[in-house]
Amino acid sequence: MTFLLSSQNAFSYLVEQGLYSPEAEDRSQVEPKDAKNFNLLLSWPDGQKILVKQERHNKEGKTIGEFHNEWRVQDFINQFPEVSHLRPLLSEVLHFNADASIIVFAYLNDYLDLAEFYTKDTFFPTAIATEIGKSLAQIHRTTLDRKAYRDFFAKEVKETKRSLNPLLNLGLERIEPEIFGLVPSDGIKFLTLYQRYDKLGKAMAELAANIFPSCLTHNDLKLNNILLSNNWEEISGKIELEGANTGFVRIIDWERSNWGDPAFDLGTLIASYLQIWLGSLVISKSTSIDESLRLAMIPLDLLQPSIAALARGYLGSFPEILDQRSDFLIRVVQFAGFGLIQQIQAVLQYQKSFGNTGICMLQVAKSLLSRPHESIETVFGVTESELTNLKHALV
């Protein structure tokens, strides 16, 4: 029988697992948190907090098993002591129960998610983007082309092809008759428009054919999967003055992690920045797409310094990637386009809509995917040579 977590039995479960003593229950508070999984936040008067999560079960009592990937990253660090320096960049897992699909995290009180930070004040400090780039580069660089690490992640993958190539299962290649009963009318509108752009389909196929899995990748990297320390300015100052190596960001939610292409992580993160711009568009029937893009409430040129700082932080910490992959930035831009298409599909899945904002997003995605060379300066605000001139990159 499947064990289902609840507010009533959560603490008893933790006691059974040896994480807490029964006496601690009287001082604890349990708070449900809205999320795709069943989440409970437990807190104590001394400020300690933990997050207990259980994957939702289907009618057959089964789960997708995404928490296994989250735990696998923690297990990887435990099994290979030489990568222990990556631990401060990740969330801290306290317990994992594969049979019940339950995972327990230490809750980080002094952090907030980056999407919330950016939304709150419409403030985009380049120091934050630089640190994110450096942190992501550290993960990719540490694990790059290490056979033992690759074998560790490959040994339990059941659907290797799908896991290594996230572009293969989008269902965008052709519209079959049965799809009309599976997707909303706006979904048909999106698919029809997508297939009208022949160059877009070809660019997607070419990108899929040239994915090079070579390191540990997050595979769902977006702003709300990055935590920012509340003391980031103080820590940033110490890094600049003292060369301290303690960063102020953490990358969380490794549920889709695997051995993958580093350009995918950087590109889809850039897509998350571009969504801030595209989500602020002022759209009306009398306004053209180009004019809407120019009149955005959060203009692209406000974000470009951070996007460029992200890339420079990454390349300054991982310059070898340009020697190994001369087309790395081109692939990053194309994956940013792919990330926008992923966002369109997410809106269709959860909101059943594809409106004018989605059409603008698809137009931008088409440009990034089919004309990546020309799009570099549009995305970053600087030329490719300025980005790859590592004398200007922050190491």
C-alpha positions in Angstrom: 0.0 0.0 0.0 1.3 3.4 -0.9 2.3 5.7 2.0 0.9 9.2 1.5 2.4 12.0 3.4 0.1 14.5 5.2 0.3 17.3 7.7 -0.8 14.9 10.4 1.8 12.1 9.8 4.8 14.1 8.5 6.5 14.4 11.9 5.9 10.8 12.8 7.5 9.8 9.5 10.6 11.9 10.3 10.8 10.2 13.8 10.6 6.8 12.2 13.4 7.7 9.9 15.6 8.7 12.8 15.8 12.4 11.7 14.1 13.8 14.9 13.2 12.8 18.4 9.5 12.6 19.4 10.1 15.5 21.9 10.7 17.9 19.0 7.2 17.6 17.7 5.6 19.9 20.3 7.8 22.8 19.2 7.3 22.2 15.5 4.9 24.0 13.0 3.8 22.4 9.8 2.9 24.6 6.8 1.7 23.3 3.4 3.4 24.9 0.4 1.8 25.2 -3.1 3.8 23.2 -5.7 3.5 20.6 -8.3 4.5 18.0 -5.6 3.1 17.7 -2.1 5.3 20.0 0.0 5.4 20.6 3.7 7.5 23.2 5.5 8.4 22.3 9.1 9.8 24.9 11.3 11.0 25.3 14.9 11.4 28.3 17.3 15.2 28.3 16.9 14.8 29.1 13.2 15.5 25.6 11.9 13.4 24.7 8.9 13.1 21.6 6.6 11.2 21.0 3.5 9.5 17.6 3.1 8.4 16.7 -0.4 6.5 13.8 -1.9 5.9 13.2 -5.6 2.2 13.0 -6.5 1.0 9.5 -7.3 -1.1 8.6 -10.3 -4.2 6.3 -10.1 -2.0 3.2 -10.1 0.0 4.6 -7.1 3.1 5.3 -9.2 5.3 8.4 -9.6 7.5 9.8 -12.3 10.6 9.3 -10.1 12.1 12.7 -10.5 13.3 12.8 -6.9 15.7 10.0 -7.8 17.6 12.4 -10.0 17.8 14.9 -7.2 19.2 12.3 -4.8 21.5 11.0 -7.4 23.4 14.3 -7.6 23.8 14.3 -3.8 24.9 10.6 -4.0 27.4 11.6 -6.7 29.0 14.2 -4.4 29.1 11.7 -1.6 30.8 9.0 -3.7 33.4 11.2 -5.3 35.1 13.3 -2.6 37.1 15.3 -5.2 33.9 17.1 -6.2 32.8 18.0 -2.7 33.6 21.6 -3.4 30.4 21.7 -5.5 28.2 21.0 -2.4 27.7 24.7 -1.4 26.3 25.4 -4.9 23.4 22.9 -4.4 20.5 22.3 -2.0 21.2 20.0 1.0 19.3 16.7 1.0 18.8 15.2 4.4 16.8 12.1 3.5 15.5 10.2 0.5 13.0 7.4 0.4 12.8 6.0 -3.2 9.9 3.6 -2.4 7.6 6.3 -1.1 9.1 9.1 -3.4 9.8 11.3 -0.4 12.8 13.7 -0.1 13.7 16.0 2.7 15.8 19.2 2.3 17.4 21.6 4.8 15.4 24.8 4.1 17.6 27.8 3.4 16.1 30.7 5.5 18.5 33.3 4.3 17.8 32.9 0.6 15.1 33.9 -1.9 14.6 32.7 -5.4 16.0 34.9 -8.1 12.8 35.3 -10.1 11.2 36.8 -6.9 14.2 39.1 -6.5 14.1 40.4 -10.0 10.3 40.8 -10.0 10.3 42.7 -6.7 12.4 45.7 -7.7 13.0 45.2 -11.5 16.7 45.4 -10.6 19.3 43.3 -12.4 22.7 43.7 -10.9 25.5 42.2 -13.1 27.3 40.9 -10.1 24.5 38.4 -9.5 24.6 37.2 -13.1 28.4 36.9 -13.1 28.2 34.7 -10.0 25.6 32.5 -11.5 27.8 32.1 -14.6 30.8 31.2 -12.5 28.8 28.7 -10.4 27.3 26.9 -13.4 30.7 26.8 -15.1 32.3 25.3 -12.0 29.8 22.4 -12.1 30.2 21.8 -15.8 34.0 22.2 -15.8 34.5 19.9 -12.8 32.6 17.0 -14.4 33.6 17.6 -18.1 34.6 14.4 -20.0 35.2 12.4 -16.8 34.4 8.8 -17.7 33.8 7.7 -14.1 31.3 10.5 -13.6 29.6 9.7 -16.9 29.3 6.1 -16.0 27.8 6.9 -12.6 25.0 8.9 -14.2 24.5 6.5 -17.1 24.2 3.3 -15.1 20.6 3.9 -13.9 19.2 5.7 -16.9 16.4 3.7 -18.4 15.6 6.0 -21.4 19.1 7.1 -22.3 18.2 8.6 -25.7 15.5 10.7 -24.3 17.5 11.8 -21.3 20.5 12.9 -23.3 18.5 14.6 -26.0 15.6 16.7 -24.7 14.7 17.9 -28.1 13.6 14.5 -29.5 10.2 14.2 -27.8 8.6 17.6 -28.3 5.9 16.3 -30.7 6.4 19.2 -33.1 7.4 17.3 -36.2 3.9 16.7 -37.7 0.2 17.0 -36.8 -1.5 13.6 -36.7 -5.3 13.4 -36.7 -5.5 12.1 -33.1 -3.8 15.2 -31.8 -7.0 17.2 -32.2 -8.6 15.4 -29.3 -5.5 15.8 -27.1 -4.6 19.5 -27.2 -6.6 22.7 -26.8 -7.5 24.8 -29.8 -4.8 27.2 -29.0 -2.3 24.3 -29.1 -3.4 23.5 -32.6 -2.9 27.2 -33.5 0.7 27.0 -32.1 1.5 23.8 -33.9 0.2 25.2 -37.2 2.2 28.4 -36.9 5.3 26.5 -35.8 5.1 24.2 -38.8 4.6 27.2 -41.1 8.2 28.2 -40.4 10.2 25.7 -42.4 13.6 27.1 -41.3 12.6 26.7 -37.6 11.9 23.0 -38.0 15.2 22.5 -39.8 17.1 24.4 -37.1 15.5 22.3 -34.3 16.4 19.1 -36.1 20.0 20.3 -36.7 20.3 21.3 -33.0 19.0 18.0 -31.9 21.5 16.1 -34.1 24.4 18.0 -32.6 23.9 17.7 -28.9 27.1 16.6 -27.1 26.5 15.1 -23.6 29.8 15.8 -21.8 29.1 16.8 -18.2 26.6 17.0 -15.4 23.7 19.3 -16.4 20.7 20.6 -14.6 18.3 20.5 -17.6 15.7 22.7 -16.0 17.7 25.8 -15.3 15.5 28.9 -14.9 15.5 31.9 -12.5 13.2 30.3 -9.9 15.6 27.3 -9.6 18.3 29.7 -8.4 18.5 30.9 -4.8 20.1 34.2 -4.0 21.5 34.9 -0.5 19.9 37.9 1.3 23.4 39.0 2.0 24.6 38.8 -1.6 25.9 42.4 -1.7 28.1 41.9 1.4 29.4 38.6 0.1 30.0 40.1 -3.4 32.1 42.8 -1.8 34.2 40.3 0.0 34.7 38.3 -3.2 35.8 41.4 -5.0 38.1 42.7 -2.3 39.4 39.5 -0.7 39.1 37.0 -3.5 36.8 34.9 -1.2 35.5 31.8 -3.0 32.2 31.5 -1.1 29.5 32.4 -3.5 26.0 33.7 -2.8 23.9 31.6 -5.2 22.6 28.0 -5.0 21.1 26.0 -7.9 18.2 23.9 -6.7 15.6 21.4 -8.1 17.9 18.9 -9.9 15.0 16.6 -10.7 15.7 16.5 -14.4 19.5 16.4 -14.1 21.6 14.1 -16.2 24.8 13.8 -18.2 24.1 16.4 -20.9 25.2 19.3 -23.1 26.5 22.4 -21.1 25.2 24.7 -23.8 21.7 23.5 -23.0 21.9 24.8 -19.4 23.4 28.2 -20.3 21.0 28.7 -23.2 17.8 27.8 -21.3 18.8 30.0 -18.4 19.3 32.9 -20.9 15.8 32.1 -22.2 14.5 32.6 -18.6 16.0 36.2 -18.7 14.4 36.8 -22.1 11.0 35.8 -20.7 11.2 38.7 -18.3 11.4 41.0 -21.4 8.8 39.1 -23.4 6.4 38.8 -20.5 6.3 42.6 -20.2 5.2 43.3 -23.8 2.5 45.9 -24.5 0.4 44.2 -27.1 -2.6 45.4 -29.0 -4.3 44.7 -32.3 -2.9 48.0 -33.7 0.7 47.3 -32.7 3.0 45.2 -34.8 5.2 42.5 -33.3 8.4 44.6 -33.8 6.8 47.6 -32.2 5.6 45.5 -29.2 9.1 44.2 -28.7 10.5 47.7 -28.6 7.8 49.0 -26.3 8.2 46.4 -23.6 7.8 47.6 -20.1 11.0 45.9 -19.2 13.2 46.6 -22.3 15.7 44.1 -23.5 18.6 46.6 -23.1 17.9 46.6 -19.3 18.5 42.9 -19.3 21.4 42.7 -21.8 24.2 43.7 -19.3 23.2 40.8 -17.0 22.9 38.3 -19.8 26.3 39.4 -21.0 27.7 39.2 -17.5 26.2 35.7 -17.1 28.1 34.5 -20.3 31.3 36.3 -19.3 31.2 34.8 -15.8 30.7 31.4 -17.3 33.4 31.7 -20.0 35.9 33.3 -17.7 35.6 30.3 -15.3 35.5 27.8 -18.1 37.5 29.1 -21.1 38.3 25.5 -22.2 34.8 25.1 -23.5 35.6 27.4 -26.4 38.6 25.3 -27.4 36.5 22.2 -27.3 33.4 23.7 -28.9 34.1 26.6 -31.3 30.4 26.9 -31.9 29.5 27.0 -28.2 27.9 30.4 -28.2 26.0 29.7 -31.3 24.5 26.6 -29.6 23.8 28.6 -26.5 21.8 31.1 -28.5 19.9 28.3 -30.2 19.1 26.6 -26.9 17.8 30.0 -25.7 15.3 29.8 -28.6 14.5 26.3 -27.7 13.9 27.4 -24.1 11.3 29.9 -25.3 9.5 27.2 -27.2 9.5 25.1 -24.0 7.9 28.0 -22.2 5.2 28.3 -24.8 4.4 24.6 -24.4 4.3 25.0 -20.6 1.7 27.8 -20.9 -0.3 25.7 -23.3 -0.2 22.7 -20.9 -1.2 24.6 -17.8 -3.2 27.6 -19.0 -4.4 26.2 -22.4 -3.6 29.5 -24.1 -1.5 30.7 -27.0 -2.1 34.4 -27.4 -0.2 37.4 -28.8 2.6 37.1 -26.2 3.1 33.5 -27.3 3.2 34.6 -30.9 5.9 37.2 -30.2 7.8 34.6 -28.2 7.7 32.2 -31.1 9.0 34.9 -33.4 11.9 35.6 -31.2 12.6 31.8 -30.8 12.6 31.4 -34.5 15.2 34.1 -34.9 17.4 32.6 -32.2 17.2 29.1 -33.7 17.4 29.9 -37.4 19.8 32.9 -37.3 21.9 32.4 -34.2 25.0 34.3 -35.5 23.0 37.4 -36.2 21.1 37.1 -32.9 24.2 37.1 -30.6 24.4 40.9 -30.4 20.6 41.1 -30.0 20.7 38.8 -27.0 23.9 39.9 -25.2 24.1 43.5 -26.4 27.7 42.9 -27.5 29.4 41.1 -30.3 30.6 37.5 -30.1 34.3 38.6 -30.1 33.6 40.9 -27.2 32.1 38.1 -25.2 34.9 35.6 -26.0 37.7 38.1 -25.3 38.4 36.6 -21.9 40.5 39.5 -20.9 37.2 41.2 -20.1 35.6 38.1 -18.6 35.5 38.0 -14.8 37.4 35.0 -13.4 
